[in-house]
Amino acid sequence: MAVGLAGRDPSGAEVVVIGGGVHGAAAAFHLAERGVDVLLVERDELAGGPTGRSSAICRAYYTNPFLARVARESLDLLGSFSERMGGRDAGHVITGGLFLHGPEDVSAVTEAARALTAIGTTTDVLDVAALSDAFPRFSPDGLGIAAHEHGAGYADPVATTVGLAHRARELGARLRQYTAVTRLEEGRGERPHRVTLSDGVVIEAQRILLAAGPWTGALARHVGAELPLTIERHFVATFAWGGATAVPHVFADVTQGYYAKPEASGGFLCGPLTPEPEIDDPEAFEQRILDAEVEHLAAGIVRRVPDLERIAPRGGWASLYDVSPDWQPVIGEIAPRVFVDAGTSGHGFKLAPGLGREVAALVMGSPDPGLSDFAPGRFAADAPLTAGYGQSRILG
Ligand SMILES: Cc1cc2nc3c(=O)[nH]c(=O)nc-3n(C[C@H](O)[C@H](O)[C@H](O)COP(=O)(O)OP(=O)(O)OC[C@H]3O[C@@H](n4cnc5c(N)ncnc54)[C@H](O)[C@@H]3O)c2cc1C
């Protein structure tokens, strides 16, 4: 069965990327841009998994220096998406982002903002008085400090993923949608790996990248690797402004454990910053948001911005985070020439466009040394990374 462009061996690929979420699509784009023969395989449609349900807030407000740099590169790529992706639109909107912290975070936020500003991610620090001057609608109750990242905003997760994958295809990548990888056989020595697809086609590949989100752990077991990833159900509630003036920017309230962003279509969206209970089966979970979850988020919003007392729930949804023990991504080689990029722990959308370049370099054998901190072996070596602030490790 022909799967490729004319001139390319349809039964082989230099790299097979498994998973057409934003991470697989970004890696495929960067590999194709390097001239690598790449096949991207997605069992559903592009962004058909958690990526397509993402809030897609894009910020470079990170405490981890490597991720702060990569997120900065992602924002730059999103800012020039149309030029880089052949005229395609990622729906990227810069709103600024306001991050509200308790007194215990004063020194960590001050240091993070200094480091971010030094690498071009302009981030102002506001004490409580300055916050009340600049953002008078926000109650200062329980706050000790705030950070304002000028370049934060959001994007359209489906348009971003489709744009990356389609540009990859223009650059020579092949794309199989509605096709699952059902079996991986590790090639030993010089022998290529064998990747079996749900239609029976077997692809021989020199290198494999697993970017299958919550399904990555199961695929890794085909090559004998056990990844320390868990899965959490996470929800998002949407609201109409209810007659109030819109809050036109992204904000996150670390003291109450939620984030919010205006929606391109009007109204706003809100979700938790903190961990949720684990689930066992990524095929069986409650995809609707529950009334109690909506009420909890709404109460926190109104406590922080009292003039939003008449916001009206419009619905919402739940999807999955693939979570690592330290809430930082898991990226590295898990068997000879088999690589993983997963465990993005609910903050991986905005990392992907920039991180894809680093992952492509890793897969092709020339990784940035900084990426080694994210290797799956860090947990067995008792060298987890720090992340975010308190329970809000999702802030990276
Ligand atoms: C509700 C929610 C809100 C979020 N908000 C934000 C946010 O504001 N900002 C942010 O940066 N991040 C956010 N995230 C996190 C972000 O969306 C994820 O980190 C990111 O989308 C992960 O992308 P991925 O490509 O690694 O995985 P996924 O999106 O999970 O993609 C993996 C793909 O692999 C496919 N697949 C699985 N098994 C196979 C197989 N055997 N063969 C072929 N294909 C297979 C799946 O169908 C899926 O499409 C949010 C996530 C959720 C769920």
The ligand as an ORCA input file, in Angstrom:
! r2SCAN-3c Opt
* xyz 0 1
  C      -7.819     20.818     29.473
  C      -6.394     21.105     29.116
  C      -5.906     22.407     29.198
  C      -4.568     22.671     28.873
  N      -4.135     23.967     28.887
  C      -2.861     24.253     28.500
  C      -2.419     25.585     28.408
  O      -3.165     26.522     28.668
  N      -1.137     25.826     27.995
  C      -0.279     24.800     27.698
  O       0.875     25.081     27.347
  N      -0.672     23.506     27.776
  C      -1.929     23.216     28.163
  N      -2.376     21.927     28.222
  C      -1.400     20.859     27.987
  C      -1.169     20.636     26.528
  O      -2.383     20.660     25.818
  C      -0.432     19.310     26.344
  O       0.780     19.381     27.087
  C      -0.112     19.036     24.900
  O      -1.248     19.208     24.090
  C       0.406     17.633     24.762
  O       0.605     17.391     23.399
  P       1.152     16.006     22.900
  O       1.339     16.127     21.432
  O       2.317     15.589     23.733
  O       0.037     14.941     23.278
  P      -1.469     14.658     22.795
  O      -2.221     15.866     22.508
  O      -1.978     13.711     23.827
  O      -1.262     13.895     21.437
  C      -0.903     12.536     21.386
  C      -1.535     11.968     20.144
  O      -1.089     10.618     19.993
  C      -2.127      9.901     19.378
  N      -1.892      8.482     19.602
  C      -2.017      7.801     20.769
  N      -1.721      6.519     20.581
  C      -1.398      6.357     19.287
  C      -1.011      5.241     18.489
  N      -0.885      4.008     19.008
  N      -0.783      5.436     17.164
  C      -0.905      6.678     16.618
  N      -1.285      7.769     17.327
  C      -1.508      7.611     18.645
  C      -3.375     10.439     20.058
  O      -4.541     10.199     19.303
  C      -3.048     11.911     20.206
  O      -3.583     12.702     19.159
  C      -3.700     21.623     28.503
  C      -4.191     20.320     28.401
  C      -5.524     20.069     28.687
  C      -6.036     18.666     28.561
*
